[in-house]
């Protein structure tokens, strides 16, 4: 039987898997400045834990103060500090600007140059938060590190901890945490995974937190407004290299001003107009050839894929040829598939039925029921 990472007794949140009483247990909480991590920290402090809040400054301080709608920037840093001050626990701000630039932003830009569709939130969790910040937490003498992610960590007597989907399907963030290693999962706790968002908001209001009514961030944190192409062009001027828009049958239908403006499955804004086929059916981006700066388009059926090849896989519970469920986007419903482990951190996934718009660079995350068993990055499809 699996037990959640915490349970509540008389409104006191108690973390499981720790062998000391709360007042002897140091918990480092990664505080982004939003309502979720604020509530996680405040509830644990209320329960008597020795809480230390840590916020990562991911941008130049002057720039951070101007940013809006991005986590770990500007008002978010101030809000995290205020929550800690008003609740009465220490809080530190760590300068991770260079680390974030190298591990997340540069990789994001390079992925688009390669014609891929990256998922920077996974990279951030995989590197900055669950690698670098976890080291800091240990240096601070923490017994565990807590985040405000909506995901569940469940324990059992005869197996390592399991990473499971949150109880709130609309807030579940397990897709973004597939790269969490077994060693990291031993040290991590996710106290909000058993709550709904409305319950979290209610706790924030009850505790009088400044973040109680703060809206959730909707954009990639370093791309406020959603104009990722502009960010990539600024970081990588070669992204503006022009090229051809070509039909799958070889016809040149038009020209573009950089592959960064296109993603697999895109229908609108292709810049080729109509009249290229008798029935005037829409075209979709079915492939991006970065080397030739070529965008290949075709009918929707040309997007269908049922084979995925993954690289840089991480397995919490490695499968082999078994039936699993798969997500290649965070908010999609899991779909039936079979997974086969290959050499050198690779895997092959066979979908039961073809699906559309699967792009290299996306994360493919495998589940067994509610449990995340691992996944990898899509290298190519067939």
C-alpha beads as a LAMMPS data file, in Angstrom:
LAMMPS data file: protein, C-alpha beads

382 atoms
381 bonds

1 atom types
1 bond types

-500.0 500.0 xlo xhi
-500.0 500.0 ylo yhi
-500.0 500.0 zlo zhi

Masses

1 110.0

Atoms # bond

1 1 1 0.000 0.000 0.000
2 1 1 1.225 3.484 -0.881
3 1 1 1.002 6.338 1.604
4 1 1 1.041 10.020 0.670
5 1 1 4.000 12.250 1.446
6 1 1 2.057 13.905 4.273
7 1 1 -1.051 13.555 6.343
8 1 1 -3.041 16.091 8.317
9 1 1 -3.828 15.630 11.988
10 1 1 -5.834 18.324 13.775
11 1 1 -5.026 20.716 10.926
12 1 1 -1.287 20.058 11.312
13 1 1 0.519 18.950 8.198
14 1 1 2.988 16.163 8.944
15 1 1 5.545 14.931 6.427
16 1 1 6.072 11.182 6.196
17 1 1 9.311 9.281 5.781
18 1 1 11.156 11.408 8.345
19 1 1 12.286 9.978 11.663
20 1 1 12.325 13.168 13.758
21 1 1 9.546 15.278 15.291
22 1 1 8.582 18.405 13.357
23 1 1 10.411 20.837 15.641
24 1 1 13.627 18.873 15.081
25 1 1 13.102 18.570 11.305
26 1 1 14.578 21.230 9.028
27 1 1 12.653 21.749 5.813
28 1 1 13.934 23.940 2.995
29 1 1 11.036 25.230 0.907
30 1 1 11.629 26.450 -2.650
31 1 1 9.537 29.635 -2.710
32 1 1 8.789 31.100 -6.136
33 1 1 6.687 33.920 -4.729
34 1 1 3.381 32.408 -5.834
35 1 1 0.489 31.169 -3.741
36 1 1 1.393 27.471 -3.947
37 1 1 4.885 27.526 -2.497
38 1 1 3.823 30.214 -0.012
39 1 1 1.082 27.935 1.335
40 1 1 3.417 24.922 1.475
41 1 1 5.928 26.889 3.557
42 1 1 3.326 28.492 5.817
43 1 1 1.499 25.215 6.537
44 1 1 4.713 23.435 7.444
45 1 1 5.737 26.305 9.699
46 1 1 2.298 26.180 11.299
47 1 1 2.815 22.457 11.911
48 1 1 5.988 23.183 13.848
49 1 1 8.688 22.380 11.315
50 1 1 11.993 24.274 11.193
51 1 1 11.241 25.970 7.856
52 1 1 13.804 27.829 5.747
53 1 1 12.513 29.564 2.631
54 1 1 14.731 29.928 -0.421
55 1 1 13.928 31.952 -3.537
56 1 1 16.045 31.833 -6.658
57 1 1 16.704 35.123 -8.421
58 1 1 16.808 34.040 -12.060
59 1 1 17.329 37.425 -13.696
60 1 1 19.545 40.483 -13.308
61 1 1 18.181 42.285 -10.266
62 1 1 17.304 45.481 -12.151
63 1 1 15.541 43.494 -14.851
64 1 1 13.823 41.316 -12.267
65 1 1 12.181 44.320 -10.651
66 1 1 10.605 45.252 -13.998
67 1 1 9.324 41.804 -14.936
68 1 1 5.660 40.959 -14.504
69 1 1 3.962 37.586 -14.893
70 1 1 7.200 35.658 -14.403
71 1 1 8.041 33.533 -11.381
72 1 1 11.161 34.260 -9.300
73 1 1 11.282 37.878 -10.467
74 1 1 10.410 41.325 -9.178
75 1 1 7.332 41.318 -6.966
76 1 1 7.553 37.544 -6.571
77 1 1 10.837 37.813 -4.668
78 1 1 9.359 40.485 -2.423
79 1 1 6.186 38.446 -1.858
80 1 1 8.160 35.349 -0.841
81 1 1 10.236 37.417 1.586
82 1 1 7.103 39.014 3.033
83 1 1 5.386 35.659 3.598
84 1 1 8.478 34.393 5.430
85 1 1 8.805 37.562 7.499
86 1 1 5.130 37.675 8.521
87 1 1 5.023 33.949 9.359
88 1 1 8.313 34.129 11.239
89 1 1 10.798 31.881 9.428
90 1 1 14.091 32.738 7.686
91 1 1 14.228 33.403 3.958
92 1 1 17.147 33.660 1.549
93 1 1 17.434 34.881 -2.029
94 1 1 20.096 33.142 -4.115
95 1 1 21.488 34.569 -7.352
96 1 1 21.050 31.855 -9.981
97 1 1 21.031 34.146 -13.002
98 1 1 24.009 32.536 -14.752
99 1 1 22.894 28.993 -13.965
100 1 1 19.394 29.662 -15.269
101 1 1 20.760 31.312 -18.401
102 1 1 23.076 28.404 -19.184
103 1 1 20.843 25.496 -18.198
104 1 1 17.412 26.713 -19.289
105 1 1 17.322 29.815 -21.486
106 1 1 20.262 28.924 -23.740
107 1 1 19.022 25.352 -24.114
108 1 1 15.551 26.678 -25.000
109 1 1 16.970 28.887 -27.758
110 1 1 19.273 26.161 -29.095
111 1 1 16.379 23.696 -29.258
112 1 1 14.400 26.016 -31.520
113 1 1 17.465 26.472 -33.722
114 1 1 17.506 22.674 -34.078
115 1 1 13.861 22.743 -35.177
116 1 1 12.593 21.259 -31.905
117 1 1 9.747 22.216 -29.566
118 1 1 11.347 22.501 -26.093
119 1 1 9.742 22.266 -22.647
120 1 1 11.815 24.651 -20.487
121 1 1 9.847 24.005 -17.283
122 1 1 11.109 20.414 -17.277
123 1 1 14.687 21.622 -17.790
124 1 1 14.338 24.096 -14.927
125 1 1 13.133 21.390 -12.544
126 1 1 15.752 18.952 -13.831
127 1 1 18.693 21.317 -13.388
128 1 1 18.232 24.511 -11.392
129 1 1 15.674 23.291 -8.842
130 1 1 16.193 19.562 -8.327
131 1 1 19.943 19.518 -8.926
132 1 1 21.458 22.811 -7.799
133 1 1 18.918 23.969 -5.221
134 1 1 18.769 20.503 -3.711
135 1 1 22.517 20.724 -3.045
136 1 1 21.938 24.051 -1.286
137 1 1 19.190 22.485 0.832
138 1 1 21.552 19.764 1.988
139 1 1 24.227 22.372 2.754
140 1 1 21.669 24.170 4.933
141 1 1 21.241 20.986 6.957
142 1 1 17.783 20.175 5.638
143 1 1 16.150 16.819 6.248
144 1 1 14.113 17.308 3.077
145 1 1 13.265 19.882 0.437
146 1 1 9.684 20.931 -0.286
147 1 1 8.184 22.525 -3.389
148 1 1 4.687 23.735 -4.228
149 1 1 4.242 21.384 -7.191
150 1 1 0.940 19.593 -7.593
151 1 1 2.244 16.050 -7.599
152 1 1 2.193 13.273 -5.023
153 1 1 5.088 11.376 -3.481
154 1 1 3.841 8.087 -2.081
155 1 1 5.684 5.642 0.120
156 1 1 5.326 1.922 0.718
157 1 1 7.050 -0.498 3.043
158 1 1 8.523 -2.689 0.302
159 1 1 9.448 -0.272 -2.502
160 1 1 11.144 3.100 -3.117
161 1 1 8.961 6.231 -3.052
162 1 1 6.651 6.646 -6.045
163 1 1 5.945 9.848 -7.977
164 1 1 2.203 10.055 -8.701
165 1 1 -0.262 12.406 -10.310
166 1 1 -1.940 15.049 -8.148
167 1 1 -5.498 14.583 -6.934
168 1 1 -6.497 17.756 -8.819
169 1 1 -6.305 16.753 -12.503
170 1 1 -6.508 20.372 -13.653
171 1 1 -3.370 21.290 -11.673
172 1 1 -1.366 18.057 -11.974
173 1 1 2.295 18.851 -12.744
174 1 1 3.695 15.319 -12.870
175 1 1 4.494 15.702 -16.579
176 1 1 7.057 18.394 -15.735
177 1 1 8.780 16.245 -13.110
178 1 1 9.451 13.046 -15.077
179 1 1 13.225 13.694 -14.957
180 1 1 13.263 13.509 -11.145
181 1 1 15.725 10.803 -10.099
182 1 1 15.222 8.213 -7.379
183 1 1 17.857 9.892 -5.221
184 1 1 16.140 13.266 -5.581
185 1 1 12.724 11.777 -4.828
186 1 1 14.077 10.362 -1.560
187 1 1 14.800 13.940 -0.437
188 1 1 11.801 15.774 -1.930
189 1 1 8.300 16.302 -0.534
190 1 1 5.223 17.764 -2.272
191 1 1 2.605 18.639 0.363
192 1 1 0.119 20.199 -2.092
193 1 1 -0.291 17.133 -4.310
194 1 1 -3.183 15.868 -2.197
195 1 1 -5.060 19.174 -2.351
196 1 1 -7.153 20.973 -4.903
197 1 1 -6.263 24.506 -5.925
198 1 1 -9.328 25.836 -4.122
199 1 1 -8.127 24.205 -0.897
200 1 1 -4.726 25.826 -1.333
201 1 1 -6.362 29.228 -1.849
202 1 1 -8.497 28.682 1.242
203 1 1 -5.394 27.989 3.342
204 1 1 -3.722 31.111 1.950
205 1 1 -6.736 33.206 2.959
206 1 1 -6.951 31.599 6.405
207 1 1 -3.250 32.272 7.007
208 1 1 -3.498 35.839 5.710
209 1 1 -0.816 35.405 3.069
210 1 1 -0.116 38.282 0.704
211 1 1 -0.211 35.794 -2.177
212 1 1 -3.737 34.520 -1.399
213 1 1 -5.355 36.160 -4.446
214 1 1 -2.310 36.166 -6.675
215 1 1 -3.096 34.756 -10.129
216 1 1 -1.181 31.785 -11.505
217 1 1 1.552 32.471 -14.024
218 1 1 0.419 31.463 -17.514
219 1 1 3.550 32.047 -19.587
220 1 1 7.030 30.586 -19.700
221 1 1 8.713 32.638 -16.981
222 1 1 11.334 34.227 -19.236
223 1 1 8.867 34.756 -22.109
224 1 1 6.193 37.041 -20.621
225 1 1 3.536 37.671 -23.241
226 1 1 4.265 34.373 -24.983
227 1 1 6.418 35.754 -27.821
228 1 1 9.053 33.015 -27.658
229 1 1 10.187 33.676 -31.241
230 1 1 11.322 37.186 -30.313
231 1 1 13.326 35.803 -27.386
232 1 1 15.031 33.235 -29.588
233 1 1 15.837 35.786 -32.297
234 1 1 17.403 38.067 -29.700
235 1 1 19.530 35.278 -28.243
236 1 1 20.337 33.570 -31.538
237 1 1 20.350 36.007 -34.491
238 1 1 20.833 33.061 -36.864
239 1 1 17.227 32.122 -36.072
240 1 1 16.229 34.708 -38.705
241 1 1 17.872 32.688 -41.497
242 1 1 15.329 32.629 -44.362
243 1 1 14.304 29.501 -46.195
244 1 1 11.653 27.693 -48.193
245 1 1 8.223 26.399 -47.264
246 1 1 7.903 23.128 -49.148
247 1 1 5.006 20.715 -49.677
248 1 1 5.683 17.058 -48.839
249 1 1 5.502 16.370 -52.588
250 1 1 8.444 18.733 -53.197
251 1 1 6.620 21.853 -54.418
252 1 1 7.939 25.157 -53.079
253 1 1 4.888 27.004 -51.743
254 1 1 6.542 30.041 -50.215
255 1 1 9.351 31.412 -48.111
256 1 1 9.856 32.124 -44.412
257 1 1 12.108 34.371 -42.319
258 1 1 13.284 31.781 -39.824
259 1 1 12.205 28.304 -38.695
260 1 1 11.778 29.661 -35.166
261 1 1 8.357 30.938 -36.260
262 1 1 7.080 27.397 -36.884
263 1 1 6.240 24.320 -34.821
264 1 1 5.089 20.826 -35.733
265 1 1 1.314 20.748 -36.099
266 1 1 0.989 24.496 -36.727
267 1 1 -1.866 25.433 -39.056
268 1 1 -2.272 29.199 -38.869
269 1 1 0.202 31.861 -39.862
270 1 1 2.158 29.739 -42.334
271 1 1 2.427 32.624 -44.797
272 1 1 1.641 30.675 -47.959
273 1 1 -1.947 31.716 -48.662
274 1 1 -4.441 29.491 -50.455
275 1 1 -4.941 28.025 -53.894
276 1 1 -2.197 25.411 -53.625
277 1 1 -4.512 22.400 -53.744
278 1 1 -7.838 21.790 -55.533
279 1 1 -10.086 21.625 -52.457
280 1 1 -8.167 24.361 -50.572
281 1 1 -7.820 22.173 -47.464
282 1 1 -5.504 23.669 -44.832
283 1 1 -1.827 22.822 -44.600
284 1 1 -0.002 21.868 -41.409
285 1 1 3.676 21.940 -40.503
286 1 1 4.687 18.269 -40.604
287 1 1 8.485 18.577 -40.402
288 1 1 11.208 21.167 -39.818
289 1 1 14.567 20.641 -41.505
290 1 1 16.865 22.904 -39.519
291 1 1 19.982 22.155 -41.583
292 1 1 18.279 23.247 -44.811
293 1 1 16.186 25.978 -43.126
294 1 1 13.175 24.308 -44.674
295 1 1 9.616 24.052 -43.332
296 1 1 7.717 21.075 -44.764
297 1 1 3.913 21.262 -44.865
298 1 1 1.135 18.885 -45.856
299 1 1 -2.391 17.709 -45.036
300 1 1 -3.364 16.789 -41.499
301 1 1 -3.057 13.065 -42.153
302 1 1 0.659 13.588 -42.869
303 1 1 1.070 14.505 -39.181
304 1 1 -0.021 11.071 -37.942
305 1 1 2.683 9.286 -35.919
306 1 1 2.600 6.087 -33.889
307 1 1 6.311 5.531 -33.150
308 1 1 8.449 7.743 -30.893
309 1 1 12.175 7.454 -30.294
310 1 1 13.373 8.974 -27.011
311 1 1 16.775 10.108 -25.777
312 1 1 18.118 11.070 -22.331
313 1 1 15.583 8.871 -20.574
314 1 1 15.057 8.797 -16.826
315 1 1 13.296 5.828 -15.224
316 1 1 11.935 5.687 -11.700
317 1 1 10.596 2.206 -12.418
318 1 1 11.942 0.971 -15.744
319 1 1 9.379 -0.835 -17.928
320 1 1 10.145 -3.306 -20.695
321 1 1 7.688 -4.007 -23.461
322 1 1 4.690 -3.448 -21.205
323 1 1 1.467 -1.547 -21.733
324 1 1 1.680 1.941 -20.277
325 1 1 -0.059 5.265 -20.719
326 1 1 1.746 8.211 -22.264
327 1 1 1.583 12.000 -22.349
328 1 1 3.530 14.118 -24.824
329 1 1 1.820 17.329 -23.656
330 1 1 1.184 18.324 -20.071
331 1 1 -2.601 18.772 -20.246
332 1 1 -3.523 15.907 -22.576
333 1 1 -5.262 12.755 -21.387
334 1 1 -2.815 9.819 -21.204
335 1 1 -2.979 7.505 -24.211
336 1 1 -2.249 3.738 -24.447
337 1 1 1.240 2.751 -25.602
338 1 1 4.032 0.205 -25.229
339 1 1 7.575 1.152 -24.270
340 1 1 10.828 -0.654 -25.072
341 1 1 14.145 0.260 -23.435
342 1 1 17.074 0.690 -25.842
343 1 1 20.770 1.279 -25.195
344 1 1 22.503 4.541 -24.247
345 1 1 19.544 6.099 -22.410
346 1 1 17.148 5.660 -25.299
347 1 1 13.725 4.103 -25.677
348 1 1 11.147 3.319 -28.341
349 1 1 7.429 3.889 -27.775
350 1 1 4.656 2.396 -29.886
351 1 1 1.272 4.126 -29.711
352 1 1 -1.868 2.024 -29.998
353 1 1 -3.297 4.537 -32.483
354 1 1 -1.580 7.335 -34.437
355 1 1 -1.665 10.843 -32.984
356 1 1 -1.046 14.282 -34.438
357 1 1 1.363 17.099 -33.713
358 1 1 4.067 15.123 -31.901
359 1 1 7.294 17.120 -32.154
360 1 1 10.970 16.429 -31.482
361 1 1 12.045 18.198 -28.297
362 1 1 8.829 17.478 -26.425
363 1 1 8.904 15.332 -23.301
364 1 1 7.251 11.910 -23.513
365 1 1 6.172 10.862 -20.015
366 1 1 5.148 7.304 -19.165
367 1 1 2.618 6.331 -16.505
368 1 1 1.468 3.108 -14.911
369 1 1 -1.924 4.123 -13.633
370 1 1 -1.380 7.282 -11.553
371 1 1 2.314 6.535 -11.114
372 1 1 5.052 8.247 -13.140
373 1 1 7.513 5.578 -14.216
374 1 1 9.741 7.928 -16.238
375 1 1 10.201 9.102 -19.781
376 1 1 12.536 10.972 -22.092
377 1 1 12.885 13.610 -24.794
378 1 1 11.433 12.921 -28.218
379 1 1 14.318 12.687 -30.687
380 1 1 12.319 11.690 -33.756
381 1 1 9.014 10.139 -34.770
382 1 1 7.855 7.691 -37.426

Bonds

1 1 1 2
2 1 2 3
3 1 3 4
4 1 4 5
5 1 5 6
6 1 6 7
7 1 7 8
8 1 8 9
9 1 9 10
10 1 10 11
11 1 11 12
12 1 12 13
13 1 13 14
14 1 14 15
15 1 15 16
16 1 16 17
17 1 17 18
18 1 18 19
19 1 19 20
20 1 20 21
21 1 21 22
22 1 22 23
23 1 23 24
24 1 24 25
25 1 25 26
26 1 26 27
27 1 27 28
28 1 28 29
29 1 29 30
30 1 30 31
31 1 31 32
32 1 32 33
33 1 33 34
34 1 34 35
35 1 35 36
36 1 36 37
37 1 37 38
38 1 38 39
39 1 39 40
40 1 40 41
41 1 41 42
42 1 42 43
43 1 43 44
44 1 44 45
45 1 45 46
46 1 46 47
47 1 47 48
48 1 48 49
49 1 49 50
50 1 50 51
51 1 51 52
52 1 52 53
53 1 53 54
54 1 54 55
55 1 55 56
56 1 56 57
57 1 57 58
58 1 58 59
59 1 59 60
60 1 60 61
61 1 61 62
62 1 62 63
63 1 63 64
64 1 64 65
65 1 65 66
66 1 66 67
67 1 67 68
68 1 68 69
69 1 69 70
70 1 70 71
71 1 71 72
72 1 72 73
73 1 73 74
74 1 74 75
75 1 75 76
76 1 76 77
77 1 77 78
78 1 78 79
79 1 79 80
80 1 80 81
81 1 81 82
82 1 82 83
83 1 83 84
84 1 84 85
85 1 85 86
86 1 86 87
87 1 87 88
88 1 88 89
89 1 89 90
90 1 90 91
91 1 91 92
92 1 92 93
93 1 93 94
94 1 94 95
95 1 95 96
96 1 96 97
97 1 97 98
98 1 98 99
99 1 99 100
100 1 100 101
101 1 101 102
102 1 102 103
103 1 103 104
104 1 104 105
105 1 105 106
106 1 106 107
107 1 107 108
108 1 108 109
109 1 109 110
110 1 110 111
111 1 111 112
112 1 112 113
113 1 113 114
114 1 114 115
115 1 115 116
116 1 116 117
117 1 117 118
118 1 118 119
119 1 119 120
120 1 120 121
121 1 121 122
122 1 122 123
123 1 123 124
124 1 124 125
125 1 125 126
126 1 126 127
127 1 127 128
128 1 128 129
129 1 129 130
130 1 130 131
131 1 131 132
132 1 132 133
133 1 133 134
134 1 134 135
135 1 135 136
136 1 136 137
137 1 137 138
138 1 138 139
139 1 139 140
140 1 140 141
141 1 141 142
142 1 142 143
143 1 143 144
144 1 144 145
145 1 145 146
146 1 146 147
147 1 147 148
148 1 148 149
149 1 149 150
150 1 150 151
151 1 151 152
152 1 152 153
153 1 153 154
154 1 154 155
155 1 155 156
156 1 156 157
157 1 157 158
158 1 158 159
159 1 159 160
160 1 160 161
161 1 161 162
162 1 162 163
163 1 163 164
164 1 164 165
165 1 165 166
166 1 166 167
167 1 167 168
168 1 168 169
169 1 169 170
170 1 170 171
171 1 171 172
172 1 172 173
173 1 173 174
174 1 174 175
175 1 175 176
176 1 176 177
177 1 177 178
178 1 178 179
179 1 179 180
180 1 180 181
181 1 181 182
182 1 182 183
183 1 183 184
184 1 184 185
185 1 185 186
186 1 186 187
187 1 187 188
188 1 188 189
189 1 189 190
190 1 190 191
191 1 191 192
192 1 192 193
193 1 193 194
194 1 194 195
195 1 195 196
196 1 196 197
197 1 197 198
198 1 198 199
199 1 199 200
200 1 200 201
201 1 201 202
202 1 202 203
203 1 203 204
204 1 204 205
205 1 205 206
206 1 206 207
207 1 207 208
208 1 208 209
209 1 209 210
210 1 210 211
211 1 211 212
212 1 212 213
213 1 213 214
214 1 214 215
215 1 215 216
216 1 216 217
217 1 217 218
218 1 218 219
219 1 219 220
220 1 220 221
221 1 221 222
222 1 222 223
223 1 223 224
224 1 224 225
225 1 225 226
226 1 226 227
227 1 227 228
228 1 228 229
229 1 229 230
230 1 230 231
231 1 231 232
232 1 232 233
233 1 233 234
234 1 234 235
235 1 235 236
236 1 236 237
237 1 237 238
238 1 238 239
239 1 239 240
240 1 240 241
241 1 241 242
242 1 242 243
243 1 243 244
244 1 244 245
245 1 245 246
246 1 246 247
247 1 247 248
248 1 248 249
249 1 249 250
250 1 250 251
251 1 251 252
252 1 252 253
253 1 253 254
254 1 254 255
255 1 255 256
256 1 256 257
257 1 257 258
258 1 258 259
259 1 259 260
260 1 260 261
261 1 261 262
262 1 262 263
263 1 263 264
264 1 264 265
265 1 265 266
266 1 266 267
267 1 267 268
268 1 268 269
269 1 269 270
270 1 270 271
271 1 271 272
272 1 272 273
273 1 273 274
274 1 274 275
275 1 275 276
276 1 276 277
277 1 277 278
278 1 278 279
279 1 279 280
280 1 280 281
281 1 281 282
282 1 282 283
283 1 283 284
284 1 284 285
285 1 285 286
286 1 286 287
287 1 287 288
288 1 288 289
289 1 289 290
290 1 290 291
291 1 291 292
292 1 292 293
293 1 293 294
294 1 294 295
295 1 295 296
296 1 296 297
297 1 297 298
298 1 298 299
299 1 299 300
300 1 300 301
301 1 301 302
302 1 302 303
303 1 303 304
304 1 304 305
305 1 305 306
306 1 306 307
307 1 307 308
308 1 308 309
309 1 309 310
310 1 310 311
311 1 311 312
312 1 312 313
313 1 313 314
314 1 314 315
315 1 315 316
316 1 316 317
317 1 317 318
318 1 318 319
319 1 319 320
320 1 320 321
321 1 321 322
322 1 322 323
323 1 323 324
324 1 324 325
325 1 325 326
326 1 326 327
327 1 327 328
328 1 328 329
329 1 329 330
330 1 330 331
331 1 331 332
332 1 332 333
333 1 333 334
334 1 334 335
335 1 335 336
336 1 336 337
337 1 337 338
338 1 338 339
339 1 339 340
340 1 340 341
341 1 341 342
342 1 342 343
343 1 343 344
344 1 344 345
345 1 345 346
346 1 346 347
347 1 347 348
348 1 348 349
349 1 349 350
350 1 350 351
351 1 351 352
352 1 352 353
353 1 353 354
354 1 354 355
355 1 355 356
356 1 356 357
357 1 357 358
358 1 358 359
359 1 359 360
360 1 360 361
361 1 361 362
362 1 362 363
363 1 363 364
364 1 364 365
365 1 365 366
366 1 366 367
367 1 367 368
368 1 368 369
369 1 369 370
370 1 370 371
371 1 371 372
372 1 372 373
373 1 373 374
374 1 374 375
375 1 375 376
376 1 376 377
377 1 377 378
378 1 378 379
379 1 379 380
380 1 380 381
381 1 381 382
